[in-house]
Amino acid sequence: METASLNGDVDAIPAEVVVDGTAQLELFDLGGKRPTSSKLALAGGGVDVLDGRAFHKGDVVRFSGTAVISAVSQQDKRDSSTGQVVSCEQKHTAYITDLRIDTGAT
């Protein structure tokens, strides 16, 4: 796709903007301290088990799957005595779209 700029030149519009890592956060500055740590939480997904007896408490289950990042947020951590922000955690939530229990799991 092409567009005409104000000076009459024709500029190409990229089909997709590719951003590496957390550089995307530069596009919207949330203010405050920059993230000093990061955490990923998995949400959704599940595997049916026969009568709930397929596993026992303490069993180790190996799995693989696919998840799509559905949310990114930032949470300040404050020093309890001073109330000052001492760090900031970036939190990612990924929705599980495919979950497989690896065979031979014990």
N, C-alpha and C positions, 0 to 999 in steps of 0.2 A: 504494500500500500504506500502511496506517496501523497504528500500534501504540499501545498504552496505556502511558503513563509511570507511574512510581511514585505520582505524585500524582493519577492518574485522568484526566489530560488525554490527548486523542488527538493524537499527533504524526504528521505525514506524513514518510515516508522518501523521500529523493530517489532517482530511478531511476538517476542517474549523477552522480558527482562530477566536475566539470570543473576542471582545473588548468592555469593558464597558465605557459608557459616552464619554468624550473627550479624553480618554487615547490614542486613535488612533493618535492624533496629535503628540505623542511622536515618531511615526514612521518616520515622516518627519518634521524636525525642520525648520520653515520658517524664523527664525531669528527674531530679534527685541523683542518687549515687548510681553509677553504672553497675551492672551485674558482676558479682565476684564469685558466684557459684551457680550451678545449674542442676536441675533435677527433671527426670522424665518419669511420668506416671502413666501406666497402661490402664485403659478403661474398656469395658465391654468384653465380648468374647466369652466363650464357654464351650465345654465339651460334655455331652451326655455320658453318664456312666451307668452301668447296669445296676439297678436297685440301690445305688449309692454305696455299693460294697466293693467297687473295683479297686479302691485305695484304702489304706489304713493310716491312721494318725502317725506321722513321722516318716512316711514313705517319701522318697525323692522322685519327682516327676520331671522328666526332660521334655521340653517342647520347643517348637519353632513356629514362626508365623510372620504375619505382615501387619503393620499398624500405620495409620495415617495421622500425622500431627494435626490436631483439631483446635488447639488453643495454646497460646503463649502469653504468660503474664509475668509480672515482676512484683516481688514482695520485699519491702525493706525489713531489716532486722535491727532493732534498737537496743542499746545498752540499757539495762533495767535501772541502773542507778542514775544515769545522766539524761536518758531519753534521747540521746543523739543517735542518728543512723550510723551504724558501724559496718554494715554490709548489705548486700542486696542479692536475693536469690531469684534467678530466672526459672520459672516453672513451665514445663511443657506437658501437655496432655495428648496422648496418642490413642486413638480409637482402634481397637483390634478388628481387622477385617478378615483375617484368616488365621486360624489357630490349629496346630497339629500336635498331637501327643506323639513323641518319637517312639517307635516300636522298641521293645526290649527294656523299657523304663522299669525301674524297681523302686 
